[in-house]
């Protein structure tokens, strides 16, 4: 479970790995997985301890990870010593260790030594071993560090062709060297939608304000509703009739 979660949810992977260690701490694969979770998180001290424990419990293929953890802790001399002491390694472990050593040499500003660490029969563009893409990529990086960009481009191309599982960013590095610029055609569409929504809301507010102003204008302009003048006129006549003085006979004259 921890292995499946490692790329998608590192925190969940860590929780599962911790649980596995509590339940089966004497199993090499369990300690190796806990070390891998720590390694991927950059917790190299914990990773180193777990890898060493897994190795003592019978785990194999761990030397490259141990050496790279030493490198991550800044102990490059110790890392190179461990790598130099290695012997009787399986082909995959030997290639992975060479890639780590090459990276250490680049860190130390030694690109020529980085190139030498990778040379051998496996460095053949026609080969398609499980490690070919990573090996070609590491060689391209060493060439780039040595300022040999044309050769680096060729090897990034070899790495891209060999990288069926997309383990590296060789294709992107190749594009960078070729000056290819990728344009995201969808970039900015969300901003445009937000602007349109804001414009629509602003228009609605303006319309509401205009209606309110028109309504207030009708109430405050002093105009009289239709028919009001006739009513007032009749009231005035009635009032006038009520003020007429009586005639000689005591009756109000019409």
C-alpha positions as CSV (number, residue, x, y, z in Angstrom):
1,X,0.0,0.0,0.0
2,X,2.8,2.5,0.9
3,X,4.5,1.8,-2.5
4,X,1.2,2.6,-4.4
5,X,0.7,5.8,-2.4
6,X,4.3,7.1,-2.6
7,X,3.7,9.2,-5.7
8,X,0.1,10.3,-5.1
9,X,-0.1,10.8,-1.3
10,X,3.3,10.9,0.5
11,X,1.8,11.5,3.9
12,X,-0.5,8.5,3.6
13,X,2.4,6.4,2.4
14,X,4.4,7.4,5.5
15,X,1.5,6.5,7.7
16,X,1.2,3.0,6.1
17,X,4.9,2.5,6.2
18,X,5.1,3.4,9.9
19,X,2.3,1.0,10.6
20,X,4.0,-1.8,8.7
21,X,7.2,-1.2,10.7
22,X,5.4,-1.5,14.0
23,X,3.8,-4.8,12.9
24,X,6.7,-6.3,10.9
25,X,9.8,-4.4,11.8
26,X,12.0,-7.5,11.2
27,X,11.1,-7.8,7.5
28,X,13.7,-6.3,5.1
29,X,11.1,-5.2,2.5
30,X,9.2,-3.3,5.2
31,X,12.2,-1.4,6.4
32,X,13.3,-0.8,2.8
33,X,9.9,0.8,2.0
34,X,10.0,3.0,5.1
35,X,13.5,4.1,4.0
36,X,12.2,4.8,0.5
37,X,9.4,7.0,1.9
38,X,11.9,9.0,3.9
39,X,14.3,9.2,1.0
40,X,11.7,10.6,-1.3
41,X,10.8,13.2,1.4
42,X,14.4,14.3,1.6
43,X,14.8,12.8,5.2
44,X,18.1,11.3,4.4
45,X,19.2,10.5,8.0
46,X,16.1,8.3,8.5
47,X,16.4,6.9,5.0
48,X,20.0,5.9,5.7
49,X,19.1,4.2,8.9
50,X,16.2,2.2,7.4
51,X,18.3,1.1,4.3
52,X,21.1,-0.1,6.5
53,X,18.6,-2.0,8.7
54,X,17.0,-3.5,5.6
55,X,20.4,-4.6,4.3
56,X,21.3,-6.3,7.6
57,X,18.0,-8.1,7.4
58,X,18.9,-9.5,4.0
59,X,17.7,-6.7,1.6
60,X,19.5,-6.5,-1.7
61,X,20.2,-3.7,-4.2
62,X,20.3,-1.1,-1.5
63,X,23.9,0.2,-1.9
64,X,23.0,3.0,-4.5
65,X,20.3,4.3,-2.1
66,X,22.7,4.2,0.9
67,X,25.4,6.1,-1.1
68,X,22.9,8.6,-2.4
69,X,21.6,9.2,1.2
70,X,25.1,9.9,2.3
71,X,25.3,12.4,-0.6
72,X,22.0,13.9,0.5
73,X,23.5,14.5,4.0
74,X,26.5,16.3,2.3
75,X,28.9,13.5,3.2
76,X,30.3,13.1,-0.3
77,X,33.6,11.7,0.9
78,X,31.8,8.9,2.8
79,X,29.6,8.3,-0.2
80,X,32.5,7.8,-2.5
81,X,34.2,5.5,0.0
82,X,31.2,3.3,0.2
83,X,30.9,3.2,-3.6
84,X,34.6,2.3,-4.0
85,X,34.2,-0.6,-1.6
86,X,31.4,-2.1,-3.6
87,X,32.0,-5.5,-5.3
88,X,30.0,-8.4,-6.7
89,X,27.0,-6.2,-7.6
90,X,24.2,-7.2,-9.8
91,X,24.1,-5.4,-13.2
92,X,21.1,-3.2,-12.2
93,X,22.7,-2.2,-8.8
94,X,26.1,-1.5,-10.5
95,X,24.5,0.9,-13.1
96,X,22.4,2.7,-10.4
97,X,25.5,3.1,-8.3
98,X,27.4,4.5,-11.3
99,X,24.6,7.0,-11.8
100,X,24.8,8.1,-8.2
101,X,28.6,8.4,-8.3
102,X,28.4,10.5,-11.5
103,X,26.0,12.8,-9.7
104,X,28.4,13.2,-6.8
105,X,31.2,14.1,-9.2
106,X,29.0,16.7,-10.8
107,X,28.2,18.1,-7.4
108,X,31.9,18.4,-6.7
109,X,32.5,20.2,-10.0
110,X,34.2,17.3,-11.7
111,X,32.3,16.7,-14.9
112,X,35.1,14.7,-16.5
113,X,35.0,12.2,-13.6
114,X,31.2,12.2,-13.8
115,X,31.5,11.1,-17.5
116,X,34.1,8.4,-16.7
117,X,31.9,6.9,-13.9
118,X,29.2,6.1,-16.5
119,X,31.2,4.7,-19.4
120,X,31.0,1.0,-20.1
121,X,29.2,-1.5,-22.3
122,X,25.7,-0.4,-21.0
123,X,26.3,3.1,-22.5
124,X,25.0,2.0,-25.9
125,X,22.2,4.1,-27.5
126,X,20.8,0.9,-29.1
127,X,20.3,-0.9,-25.8
128,X,16.9,-0.9,-24.1
129,X,17.7,-2.2,-20.6
130,X,15.5,-1.2,-17.6
131,X,18.2,1.3,-16.6
132,X,19.0,2.7,-20.1
133,X,16.9,5.8,-19.9
134,X,18.4,6.9,-16.6
135,X,21.9,6.0,-17.7
136,X,21.7,8.0,-20.9
137,X,20.1,10.9,-19.1
138,X,22.9,11.0,-16.5
139,X,25.5,10.9,-19.2
140,X,23.7,13.8,-21.0
141,X,23.8,15.8,-17.8
142,X,27.5,15.2,-17.3
143,X,28.2,16.3,-20.9
144,X,26.1,19.5,-20.3
145,X,28.1,20.1,-17.1
146,X,31.3,19.8,-19.1
147,X,29.9,22.4,-21.6
148,X,29.5,19.9,-24.4
149,X,25.9,20.9,-25.3
150,X,25.7,19.4,-28.8
151,X,26.7,16.0,-27.4
152,X,24.4,16.5,-24.4
153,X,21.5,17.1,-26.8
154,X,22.2,13.8,-28.6
155,X,22.2,11.9,-25.4
156,X,19.1,13.6,-24.1
157,X,17.5,12.4,-27.4
158,X,18.7,8.8,-26.7
159,X,17.3,9.0,-23.2
160,X,14.0,10.3,-24.4
161,X,13.7,7.4,-26.9
162,X,14.6,4.8,-24.3
163,X,12.3,6.3,-21.6
164,X,9.1,4.4,-22.3
165,X,7.9,4.8,-18.7
166,X,8.6,8.6,-18.5
167,X,11.1,8.2,-15.6
168,X,13.0,11.3,-16.7
169,X,12.3,14.8,-18.2
170,X,14.6,14.0,-21.1
171,X,12.1,15.3,-23.7
172,X,11.8,18.6,-21.9
173,X,15.5,19.0,-21.6
174,X,15.8,18.3,-25.3
175,X,13.3,21.0,-26.1
176,X,15.2,23.4,-23.9
177,X,18.4,22.8,-25.8
178,X,16.5,23.2,-29.1
179,X,14.9,26.5,-27.9
180,X,11.4,25.1,-28.1
181,X,8.9,27.2,-26.2
182,X,5.7,25.5,-25.1
183,X,2.6,27.8,-25.0
184,X,-0.3,26.8,-22.9
185,X,-3.4,27.8,-25.1
186,X,-5.7,27.4,-22.1
187,X,-3.6,29.8,-19.9
188,X,-5.6,32.9,-19.0
189,X,-9.0,31.6,-19.9
190,X,-10.0,31.5,-16.3
191,X,-9.0,35.1,-15.9
192,X,-11.1,36.1,-18.9
193,X,-14.1,34.2,-17.5
194,X,-13.7,36.1,-14.2
195,X,-13.5,39.4,-16.0
196,X,-16.7,38.6,-18.0
197,X,-18.4,37.7,-14.7
198,X,-17.3,40.9,-13.1
199,X,-18.5,43.0,-16.1
200,X,-21.9,41.2,-16.0
201,X,-22.3,41.9,-12.3
202,X,-21.3,45.5,-12.8
203,X,-23.9,45.9,-15.6
204,X,-26.6,44.4,-13.4
205,X,-25.7,46.8,-10.5
206,X,-25.8,49.8,-12.9
207,X,-29.2,48.7,-14.2
208,X,-30.6,48.3,-10.6
209,X,-29.2,51.7,-9.7
210,X,-30.9,53.3,-12.7
211,X,-34.2,51.7,-11.9
212,X,-33.9,53.0,-8.3
213,X,-33.1,56.5,-9.5
214,X,-36.1,56.5,-11.9
215,X,-38.4,55.4,-9.1
216,X,-37.2,58.0,-6.8
217,X,-37.6,60.6,-9.5
218,X,-41.2,59.7,-10.0
219,X,-41.8,60.2,-6.2
220,X,-40.0,63.6,-5.9
221,X,-40.8,65.5,-9.1
222,X,-44.0,67.1,-7.6
223,X,-46.3,66.1,-10.5
224,X,-49.8,65.1,-9.7
225,X,-51.4,61.9,-10.7
226,X,-54.0,61.8,-13.5
227,X,-57.4,63.0,-12.4
228,X,-56.1,64.8,-9.3
229,X,-56.8,68.3,-10.8
230,X,-60.5,67.5,-11.4
231,X,-60.9,66.3,-7.8
232,X,-59.2,69.4,-6.5
233,X,-61.4,71.6,-8.7
234,X,-64.6,69.9,-7.4
235,X,-63.4,70.3,-3.8
236,X,-62.7,74.0,-4.4
237,X,-66.2,74.5,-5.9
238,X,-67.8,72.7,-2.9
239,X,-65.8,74.9,-0.5
240,X,-66.8,78.0,-2.5
241,X,-70.4,77.0,-2.3
242,X,-70.1,76.6,1.4
243,X,-68.8,80.2,1.7
244,X,-71.7,81.9,-0.2
245,X,-73.7,84.3,2.0
246,X,-77.4,83.8,2.3
247,X,-79.7,86.1,0.3
248,X,-82.6,88.2,1.7
249,X,-84.7,85.2,2.2
250,X,-82.1,83.5,4.3
251,X,-81.3,80.9,1.6
252,X,-78.0,80.5,-0.2
253,X,-78.4,81.5,-3.7
254,X,-77.3,79.1,-6.3
